[in-house]
Amino acid sequence: MQHDGRTIPCQVSMVALAAEAGRPPALATIARDLTPLYDAERERLALQEQVIQAQQDALRELSTPLVPLAEGIVAMPLIGTLDRSRAQQAMEKLLDGIVQHQFHTAILDVTGVKDVDAESADALLRIARAARLLGAQLVLTGISPDTAQTLVDLGVDLSGITTRSTLQGGIAHALAPRTRTPDRLQNGVTGSPAGRRLPA
């Protein structure tokens, strides 16, 4: 213990000294302050934690990549398990990309997602709804027959989401010319004024 009352780690060594003529045996005590060693170990552990965190961030970044395909079109292939934490990360990254790069179509490919359950299905719906709120269309691709059966058994409603069986099909859909809704609808016929019959 130091003079200010703080306790410090020490390594204590004791050595017995031979007795001299007319004197009793003595015991020598040597105390070594281990504070520098403890401080160095704490710094090493803190640095190791930073390295581990950086590696985890890099792995998460690789597990939810944004792949621009064309102007306004982006794909996000997902691989592995889609749990709550990963789904939240995917949604945040996709929404940030939609806002920053003005993507109008986002392809979410789940070909590599394993074991789609109620939690992961709900995550996909939340991602689709969030993308629509930002004005982007979500195309869900890579749904296997087993995944489709699971979604049906869970009662998941995908009516508001464009789906394609393969990533290639989703890309083709996204790159297809976007049709415009007619501005006016008169007498049940759309088209130019020349195409409408004038009153007699």
C-alpha positions in Angstrom: 0.0 0.0 0.0 1.3 3.4 -0.9 1.4 6.5 1.3 -1.8 7.8 -0.3 -3.7 4.7 0.7 -3.8 3.1 -2.8 -3.2 -0.6 -3.0 -0.6 -1.7 -5.6 0.2 -5.1 -6.9 3.5 -6.4 -5.7 5.7 -9.5 -5.9 7.2 -10.3 -2.6 10.4 -12.4 -2.2 11.8 -13.4 1.2 15.4 -14.6 1.7 16.7 -16.1 5.0 20.0 -14.7 6.1 22.5 -16.8 8.0 23.0 -15.7 11.6 26.2 -14.0 12.5 28.1 -14.6 15.7 26.1 -13.2 18.6 23.1 -12.3 16.4 19.8 -14.1 15.6 18.9 -15.2 12.0 17.4 -12.5 9.8 14.8 -12.5 7.0 15.3 -10.2 4.1 12.1 -9.1 2.2 12.1 -7.7 -1.3 8.9 -6.2 -2.8 8.6 -5.5 -6.5 6.0 -3.1 -7.8 4.0 -4.9 -10.6 2.0 -1.9 -11.6 3.9 -1.3 -14.9 3.3 -5.0 -15.8 -0.5 -4.7 -15.0 -0.8 -1.5 -17.0 0.9 -3.1 -20.0 -1.4 -6.1 -19.8 -4.5 -3.9 -19.6 -3.2 -2.0 -22.7 -2.6 -5.3 -24.5 -6.1 -6.5 -23.8 -7.7 -3.2 -24.8 -5.8 -3.3 -28.1 -6.8 -6.9 -28.6 -10.4 -6.0 -28.1 -10.1 -3.2 -30.6 -8.7 -5.6 -33.2 -11.5 -8.1 -32.5 -14.1 -5.4 -32.9 -12.6 -4.2 -36.1 -12.6 -7.7 -37.5 -16.2 -8.2 -36.5 -17.1 -4.9 -38.2 -15.3 -6.0 -41.3 -17.1 -9.4 -41.4 -20.4 -7.7 -40.9 -19.6 -5.3 -43.7 -18.8 -8.3 -46.0 -21.9 -10.2 -44.9 -24.2 -7.4 -46.0 -22.6 -5.8 -49.1 -24.2 -3.2 -51.3 -23.5 -4.0 -55.0 -24.5 -1.2 -57.4 -25.7 -2.8 -60.7 -26.7 0.2 -62.7 -27.9 3.8 -62.2 -30.5 3.7 -59.5 -30.3 -0.1 -59.0 -28.5 -1.9 -56.2 -28.3 -5.5 -55.0 -27.7 -6.8 -51.5 -26.9 -10.6 -51.4 -27.4 -12.1 -48.0 -25.6 -15.3 -46.9 -26.0 -17.3 -43.7 -28.4 -16.8 -40.9 -30.7 -13.8 -40.9 -31.2 -13.1 -37.2 -32.6 -10.0 -35.6 -29.2 -8.2 -35.2 -28.1 -9.0 -38.8 -31.5 -8.0 -40.2 -31.3 -4.7 -38.4 -27.8 -4.1 -39.8 -28.9 -5.0 -43.4 -31.9 -2.7 -43.2 -29.8 0.2 -41.9 -27.2 -0.2 -44.6 -29.7 -0.6 -47.4 -31.7 2.4 -46.3 -28.6 4.5 -46.0 -27.6 3.4 -49.5 -31.0 4.3 -50.9 -30.8 7.8 -49.4 -27.2 8.5 -50.3 -27.2 7.1 -53.8 -30.8 7.7 -54.8 -31.5 4.0 -55.6 -35.0 3.5 -56.9 -34.7 -0.3 -57.0 -33.1 -2.6 -54.4 -32.7 -6.3 -55.0 -32.5 -8.4 -51.8 -31.1 -11.8 -52.7 -31.7 -14.5 -50.1 -30.3 -17.4 -52.1 -27.6 -18.0 -49.4 -29.9 -17.5 -46.4 -30.3 -20.7 -44.4 -33.4 -21.7 -42.4 -35.9 -19.0 -43.0 -38.1 -18.8 -40.0 -40.8 -16.4 -38.6 -38.2 -14.0 -37.4 -36.2 -13.8 -40.6 -39.5 -13.6 -42.7 -40.6 -10.7 -40.5 -37.2 -9.0 -41.0 -37.6 -9.2 -44.8 -41.1 -7.6 -44.6 -39.8 -4.8 -42.4 -36.9 -4.1 -44.9 -39.4 -4.0 -47.8 -41.7 -1.7 -46.0 -38.9 0.6 -45.0 -37.5 0.7 -48.5 -41.0 1.6 -49.9 -41.3 4.5 -47.4 -38.1 5.9 -49.0 -39.6 5.6 -52.5 -37.6 2.5 -53.5 -39.0 -0.8 -54.9 -37.7 -3.9 -53.2 -37.2 -7.0 -55.4 -36.8 -10.2 -53.4 -34.9 -12.9 -55.2 -33.5 -16.4 -54.5 -36.5 -17.9 -52.8 -36.1 -21.7 -52.9 -39.1 -24.1 -52.9 -38.4 -24.9 -49.3 -38.3 -21.3 -48.4 -41.5 -20.6 -50.3 -43.3 -23.4 -48.5 -42.0 -22.1 -45.2 -43.3 -18.6 -46.0 -46.7 -20.1 -46.9 -46.9 -22.2 -43.7 -46.1 -19.1 -41.7 -48.8 -17.1 -43.5 -46.3 -14.4 -44.6 -48.0 -11.9 -47.0 -45.6 -11.0 -49.8 -48.3 -9.5 -52.0 -46.7 -6.0 -51.8 -43.2 -7.3 -52.7 -41.9 -8.1 -56.2 -40.3 -11.6 -56.1 -38.2 -13.5 -58.6 -36.8 -17.0 -58.2 -33.3 -16.1 -59.2 -31.0 -13.1 -58.8 -30.7 -13.0 -62.6 -34.5 -12.7 -62.9 -34.5 -9.9 -60.4 -31.8 -8.0 -62.3 -33.7 -8.4 -65.5 -36.8 -7.1 -63.9 -34.9 -4.1 -62.4 -33.3 -3.2 -65.8 -36.6 -3.5 -67.8 -38.0 -0.2 -69.0 -40.2 1.3 -66.4 -43.8 1.9 -67.8 -45.6 5.0 -67.0 -49.2 5.2 -65.7 -51.5 7.1 -68.2 -52.1 10.7 -67.1 -55.7 10.7 -68.1 -58.4 8.1 -68.5 -61.4 9.2 -70.5 -64.4 7.1 -71.6 -62.5 4.0 -70.6 -60.0 4.6 -73.4 -56.4 5.8 -73.0 -54.2 7.3 -75.6 -53.9 10.5 -77.6 -56.8 12.8 -78.3 -56.8 11.5 -81.9 -57.8 8.1 -80.7 -61.0 9.3 -79.1 -64.3 9.7 -80.9 -65.5 13.3 -80.9 -69.2 14.0 -80.2 -71.4 14.4 -83.3 
